[in-house]
Amino acid sequence: MTWDAELDAIGLLCPLPVLKARKRISSLPPGGVLRLLATDPAAHVDVPHYCAEAGHTLLETAEEGETLVFLIRKKG
């Protein structure tokens, strides 16, 4: 799958990955896809919760080694 923007939040701890994702996704057009990379284990819970609260769609969650990868489609 392709994405429109990528955010490297590797090494950042809760709540920074979600806060940075919220800021980055706001600059995308409706329907745009953000690829978020994170290593904070709390991101497994925080990112899906953020998507549900904000109305975005969590398209995919994967692991690449110790890195968590999320694909988020902006609402609209």
Steps between C-alpha positions, in 0.01 A plus 500: 500500500614853434482795737508877468721581800719319750569586862800351680412488871760234580636545851220732611288402799128544566332733423745648246441255210126576500548874553742520208271281285207731574703804392635330186165356388337842529708618202380212279198529272187300591565135413877545521702219656763544771760231570599521866810323634527455877683287755296588809303185600213724614446598135318166453222648715545873447491513119177297453338704778608826337365388161164401650469828691602718204299309240801386298531148362780273620573313178784279617716417799822308450834434665834540327746366753448712813325776306122527495358622169155657473322615187234759581251643249382850585126534537301662224 
